[in-house]
Amino acid sequence: MTRIIQCISPVDGRVYAERTALSHEAAATCVARAKSAQAAWAARPLDERIALVQAGVANLNADKERIVEELAWQMGRPTRFGGEFGGLNERTNFMAGIAAEALAPMTVEETDRFARRIEFAPHGVVFVIAPWNYPYMTAMNTIVPALIAGNAVILKHASQTLLVGERIAEALHSVGIPAEVFQNVVLDHAGTEKLIADRSFGFVNFTGSVGGGQAIERAAAGTFTALGLELGGKDPGYVMEDADIDWAVDTLMDGAMYNAGQCCCGIERIYVNHKLFDDFVHKAVAWVNTLKLGNPFDAETTLGPMANRRFAETVRAQTAEAVSAGATPLIERQNFPADDGGAYLMPQVLVNVDHSMRVMTEESFGPVVGIMPVKDDAEALRLMNDSPYGLTASLWTKDEDRAWSIARRIETGTVFMNRADYLDPAICWTGCKDTGRGVGLSKLGYQSVTRPRSYHFRKVKA
């Protein structure tokens, strides 16, 4: 049966784009084409592959005006923010710059008797299953190093951002990357899982929900396919009594509300030393009340709609449950008249919250944050670790030694001090617990898109 994949725009609820999902036979043909083309691509000089990938990203930049408009229609991000090009360019340039070093062989011995080394060979075909919330950056986090390392890449993008894969394909193909080496495909869930179960790929990278990651693992069971999974998060911030409170409020509230709270490493819960709690909450509420919820094409809008009505319904449900259980909402409805009960959702700050409430323990992925007072580091650490997730945590203090002591005991992938919600391409992006497994970016990111191959040559003199 033919399956139509639709993008319903959160801006006005209309069908913005739709495409026909590939049949399994057509998708298998795409994989075969990629496998056939990959060896020739890997045989090209590394510098050539790097140059082509960078040129492709430059062409994406040249298409910025169209891309920013399409992103607003597809997932609601205000056009005033200009897309994702700052982060995309930073990550691309960094990964291109370290490629030669990261992919260089590890020589153990090179003598007249033996040659012993480890090289990093491409997996072959890499499958990227990308999310809608940062649809260019998250996809290219894997696409860039995978292509540079000599893999062919097949991209399956989220239905909410159907056009993103097409734009990436256009940009990469326009500079000479072969159409078989990078392919954008439209698949439904069953088609995606069938390809994985058929052992089509050497490496699969998925960014999305915990449920989605579990489905990927089930599909790959018994195939021994390498997997990279970045899944849910409930990232905490902890503000200590010596913190710069204004800086902490500005950064943490931006981390909670930017992109309508739809950030993998967004701040979803905040713990504040009891001495600063009242002041922090007062300033946080004032900060949130400066936001303007509205149409993403309005130049004054700082908070657009959530990407889909059902995502907003999840946040509304968590918030309502918390309020009925005793939480106090501090943002007033009249300050955000654009909240329509659908995809347009007003931001909210909650106090009198605790970990019996879903809003403090389950991923919200929306513009709501709960704030709790804590008496000391031990209580803050216990609460931060009381989560099934572990992506990032943000510590706020002037005492670096204290931060190191706490940081090493937090069950998470990345710990920030005096900053939040930032992905540094020089250090690996990783998580633990239900946040998933694997690494991206940094030198370690190249190890994800390659496999080690060892050589032990005993030389015989003529």
C-alpha positions in Angstrom: 0.0 0.0 0.0 1.3 3.4 -0.9 2.1 5.6 2.1 2.0 9.4 1.9 4.3 11.2 4.4 3.0 14.7 5.3 4.4 17.7 7.0 1.6 19.6 8.8 2.8 23.2 9.3 2.5 24.4 12.9 2.1 27.9 11.7 -1.4 27.4 10.2 -2.2 23.7 10.3 -2.1 23.1 6.6 -0.3 20.4 4.7 2.9 22.2 3.9 4.7 19.3 2.1 4.0 15.7 1.3 6.0 12.9 -0.3 5.4 9.2 -1.1 7.3 6.8 1.0 9.6 4.4 -0.9 8.6 0.8 -1.3 11.0 -1.7 0.2 12.1 -2.7 -3.2 12.9 0.9 -4.2 14.7 1.6 -0.9 16.8 -1.6 -1.3 17.8 -0.3 -4.7 19.0 2.9 -3.1 21.1 0.9 -0.7 22.6 -1.2 -3.5 23.5 2.0 -5.4 25.2 3.4 -2.3 27.2 0.2 -1.7 28.3 0.1 -5.4 29.5 3.7 -5.3 31.1 3.8 -1.9 34.5 2.2 -2.7 35.2 4.7 -5.4 34.3 7.5 -3.1 36.6 6.2 -0.4 39.4 5.9 -2.9 39.4 9.6 -3.5 42.0 11.6 -1.7 41.0 12.8 1.8 41.6 16.4 0.9 39.2 16.1 -2.1 36.4 14.6 0.1 36.9 17.4 2.6 36.8 20.1 0.0 33.6 18.7 -1.6 31.8 18.5 1.8 32.8 22.0 2.7 31.7 23.3 -0.7 28.4 21.5 -0.2 27.8 23.2 3.1 28.8 26.5 1.6 26.0 26.0 -0.9 23.6 25.4 1.9 24.6 28.8 3.3 23.9 30.3 -0.1 20.4 29.0 0.1 19.8 30.5 3.6 16.8 32.7 2.7 14.8 29.8 1.4 15.9 27.5 4.1 15.0 29.8 6.9 11.5 30.4 5.5 11.0 26.7 5.0 12.1 25.9 8.6 9.5 28.4 9.9 6.7 26.7 8.0 7.9 23.2 8.8 8.7 23.4 12.5 7.9 26.9 13.7 11.2 28.5 14.4 11.1 32.3 14.2 12.8 33.6 11.1 14.6 36.3 13.2 17.0 33.6 14.4 18.3 33.0 10.9 18.3 29.2 10.9 21.1 27.0 12.1 24.0 28.2 10.1 26.3 29.4 12.9 26.4 26.0 14.6 26.4 24.1 11.3 29.4 26.0 10.0 31.3 25.8 13.2 30.9 22.0 13.4 31.6 21.4 9.7 34.8 23.5 9.8 36.0 21.9 13.0 35.4 18.3 11.8 37.0 19.1 8.4 40.0 20.6 10.2 40.7 17.6 12.4 39.9 14.9 9.8 43.5 14.2 8.7 44.7 13.8 12.3 41.6 11.8 13.5 41.8 9.4 10.5 45.5 9.0 10.6 46.8 5.4 11.1 48.1 4.5 14.6 51.6 3.1 13.9 52.8 0.7 16.4 56.0 -0.4 14.6 57.6 0.4 11.3 61.0 -1.3 11.1 62.9 -3.5 8.6 61.3 -6.5 10.2 57.7 -5.5 11.0 54.9 -3.1 10.0 52.2 -3.0 12.7 49.4 -0.4 12.6 45.7 0.3 13.1 43.8 2.1 10.3 40.3 3.5 10.4 38.2 2.1 7.6 34.8 3.4 6.6 31.8 1.3 7.6 30.5 1.4 4.0 27.0 2.8 4.0 25.9 5.0 6.9 22.2 5.5 7.6 21.3 8.8 9.3 17.8 9.0 10.8 17.5 12.7 11.7 15.1 14.7 13.9 13.0 17.8 13.2 14.1 20.1 16.1 17.5 21.1 14.7 17.1 19.4 11.4 20.3 20.6 9.6 22.8 20.6 12.5 21.8 17.2 13.9 21.8 15.5 10.5 25.1 17.1 9.4 26.7 16.1 12.7 27.0 12.6 11.3 26.8 13.3 7.5 29.9 15.5 7.5 32.3 13.1 9.2 30.8 10.1 7.5 31.3 11.4 4.0 34.8 12.7 4.9 35.8 9.3 6.2 34.8 7.7 2.9 31.3 6.3 3.6 28.3 6.6 1.4 25.4 8.1 3.3 21.6 7.6 3.2 19.5 10.1 5.0 16.0 9.6 6.2 14.6 12.8 7.7 11.7 13.3 10.1 8.3 13.8 8.5 8.0 17.2 10.2 11.0 18.5 8.2 10.5 16.7 4.9 12.2 19.3 2.8 15.5 19.4 4.8 16.9 16.2 3.3 16.1 17.5 -0.2 18.0 20.7 0.4 21.0 18.9 1.8 21.0 16.6 -1.2 20.8 19.5 -3.7 23.7 21.3 -2.0 26.0 18.3 -1.9 25.2 17.1 -5.4 25.7 20.5 -6.8 29.4 20.5 -5.9 30.1 17.0 -7.4 29.4 14.6 -4.6 27.9 11.7 -6.5 24.1 11.1 -6.3 24.7 7.5 -5.2 27.2 8.5 -2.5 24.6 10.8 -0.7 21.0 9.9 -1.0 17.9 11.4 0.7 15.1 8.9 1.1 11.5 9.1 2.3 10.5 6.1 4.4 7.8 5.2 6.9 8.7 3.5 10.2 8.1 0.0 8.9 10.3 0.6 5.8 13.1 2.1 8.0 13.1 -0.9 10.3 13.0 -3.4 7.5 16.1 -1.9 5.9 18.0 -2.1 9.2 16.8 -5.7 9.8 18.1 -6.6 6.3 21.6 -5.6 7.4 21.7 -2.9 4.9 24.1 -0.6 6.7 27.4 -0.6 8.5 26.4 2.1 10.9 23.0 3.6 11.9 22.8 7.0 13.7 19.4 7.9 15.2 18.4 11.0 17.0 14.9 11.0 18.5 12.7 9.5 21.2 13.5 6.7 23.6 10.7 4.7 22.0 12.3 5.3 18.6 15.7 4.1 19.8 14.1 1.0 21.2 12.5 0.3 17.8 15.9 0.8 16.1 17.6 -1.6 18.5 14.9 -4.2 18.0 15.2 -3.9 14.2 19.0 -4.3 14.4 18.9 -7.2 16.8 21.1 -10.1 15.6 22.5 -8.0 12.7 25.5 -6.7 14.8 25.0 -3.3 13.1 26.8 -0.5 14.9 24.3 1.9 16.4 24.6 5.5 17.6 21.5 6.6 19.6 20.8 10.1 21.0 17.5 9.8 22.7 15.6 11.7 25.5 16.8 14.2 28.0 15.7 16.0 31.2 18.7 18.3 31.6 19.2 20.0 35.0 20.7 23.3 36.0 22.1 23.8 39.5 22.6 27.4 40.8 24.9 27.6 43.9 24.9 30.3 46.4 28.0 32.0 44.9 26.7 32.1 41.4 26.3 35.2 39.2 22.5 35.2 39.4 21.8 37.5 36.5 24.0 35.5 34.2 22.5 32.2 35.4 19.0 33.4 34.9 19.7 34.7 31.4 21.5 31.5 30.3 19.3 28.9 32.0 16.0 30.5 30.9 17.2 30.9 27.4 18.2 27.2 27.5 14.7 26.3 28.7 12.7 28.5 26.2 14.8 28.8 23.0 13.3 27.0 20.0 10.0 26.7 22.1 12.0 24.4 24.5 12.5 21.9 21.7 16.3 21.4 22.3 18.0 18.1 22.9 20.1 19.7 25.6 17.6 22.3 26.7 17.2 23.0 30.4 14.1 21.2 31.8 14.6 21.5 35.5 16.4 24.0 37.8 17.7 23.5 41.3 18.6 26.7 43.2 20.4 27.1 46.5 17.7 28.2 49.0 19.5 31.5 49.7 19.1 32.6 46.1 15.8 30.9 45.3 13.3 33.8 45.7 15.6 36.2 43.8 16.2 33.7 41.0 12.6 32.9 40.6 11.6 36.6 40.5 14.2 37.3 37.8 13.3 34.1 35.8 9.6 35.1 35.7 10.6 38.6 34.5 12.8 37.1 31.8 10.1 34.8 30.5 7.6 37.7 30.4 9.8 39.5 27.9 9.2 36.7 25.3 6.7 37.3 22.5 4.8 34.2 21.3 3.5 34.5 17.8 3.8 33.9 14.1 7.4 32.9 13.3 7.4 35.3 10.3 6.8 38.3 12.6 10.1 40.0 13.2 9.1 40.7 16.9 8.4 37.0 17.6 10.9 35.3 19.9 8.8 32.2 20.6 7.2 30.4 17.7 4.7 27.6 17.8 5.8 24.1 18.8 6.5 21.9 15.8 3.3 19.9 16.2 0.0 20.3 18.1 0.5 16.9 19.8 3.9 18.0 21.2 2.2 21.0 22.8 -0.6 18.7 24.2 2.1 16.7 26.0 3.5 19.9 27.7 0.0 21.1 28.6 -0.8 17.7 30.1 2.3 17.6 32.2 1.8 21.2 33.4 -1.9 20.7 34.3 -1.0 17.5 36.2 1.7 19.3 38.2 -0.7 22.2 39.0 -3.4 19.8 40.2 -0.7 18.1 42.4 0.2 21.4 44.1 2.6 23.2 41.7 2.3 27.0 41.3 2.4 28.5 37.7 4.0 31.9 37.7 3.4 33.0 34.1 -0.1 34.5 33.5 -2.2 33.6 30.5 -3.0 37.2 29.5 0.6 37.9 28.9 0.6 35.4 25.9 -2.6 35.9 24.0 -1.3 34.0 21.0 -1.7 30.7 22.9 -4.4 29.1 20.8 -4.7 25.8 22.6 -3.0 24.2 19.6 0.6 24.4 18.5 1.0 27.9 19.9 1.9 27.3 23.5 2.7 30.0 26.1 5.8 29.5 28.2 5.5 28.5 31.9 7.6 28.6 35.0 6.5 26.3 37.9 7.5 26.3 41.6 6.3 24.1 44.4 7.3 21.2 42.2 8.8 17.9 43.2 9.9 14.6 41.6 6.5 13.0 42.0 5.4 15.2 39.1 6.0 14.1 35.5 7.1 17.6 34.6 10.2 17.1 36.7 11.0 13.6 35.7 9.8 12.9 32.1 11.0 14.7 29.0 8.8 17.8 28.3 10.5 19.1 25.2 8.6 22.3 25.4 8.7 25.8 27.0 8.1 24.8 30.6 10.5 24.6 33.5 10.2 23.6 37.1 12.4 25.3 39.7 13.1 23.8 43.2 15.1 25.1 46.2 17.9 22.9 47.6 19.8 23.2 50.8 23.2 22.0 49.7 25.2 20.2 47.0 24.3 16.7 48.3 20.6 17.4 47.8 21.2 19.0 44.4 23.3 16.0 43.2 20.6 13.5 44.4 17.9 15.3 42.5 20.0 15.8 39.3 20.7 12.0 39.3 17.1 11.2 40.0 16.4 10.8 36.3 16.3 8.1 33.7 18.2 10.4 31.3 21.7 11.7 31.1 22.7 14.2 28.4 23.9 17.4 30.0 24.0 19.2 33.3 24.7 22.9 34.0 26.5 24.0 37.2 26.6 27.7 38.3 29.4 28.7 40.7 32.6 30.7 40.9 34.3 27.8 42.6 35.9 25.6 39.9 37.1 22.9 42.4 33.6 22.6 43.8 32.2 22.2 40.2 34.7 19.5 39.4 33.8 17.6 42.5 30.1 17.7 41.7 30.5 17.2 38.0 32.3 13.9 38.3 29.4 12.5 40.3 26.6 13.5 37.9 25.3 10.7 35.7 25.4 12.5 32.4 27.3 12.9 29.1 28.4 16.5 29.4 28.8 18.9 32.3 28.8 22.7 31.8 30.0 25.3 34.3 28.5 28.8 33.9 27.0 28.0 30.6 24.3 25.6 29.2 22.7 24.3 26.0 25.7 24.4 23.8 27.3 21.7 21.7 31.1 22.1 21.4 32.4 20.2 18.4 35.8 19.7 20.0 34.4 17.5 22.8 32.3 14.5 22.1 28.6 14.6 22.2 27.4 11.6 24.2 24.9 10.5 26.9 24.1 7.7 29.3 21.1 5.8 30.7 18.0 6.3 28.5 19.6 9.2 26.6 21.3 6.5 24.5 24.8 5.4 23.5 27.5 6.3 21.1 29.4 9.5 20.5 29.3 12.3 17.9 31.7 15.1 16.9 35.2 15.5 18.1 38.0 13.0 17.2 35.8 10.3 18.7 33.1 11.1 16.3 35.3 9.8 13.5 35.6 6.6 15.3 31.8 6.2 15.2 31.7 6.4 11.4 34.7 4.1 10.9 35.9 0.7 12.2 39.4 -0.1 13.3 41.3 -2.4 11.0 44.6 -3.9 12.2 47.7 -4.8 10.1 50.6 -7.0 11.2 53.1 -7.5 8.4 56.3 -9.5 8.9 58.7 -8.4 6.2 60.8 -10.9 4.3 64.0 -9.6 2.8 64.6 -10.5 -0.9 
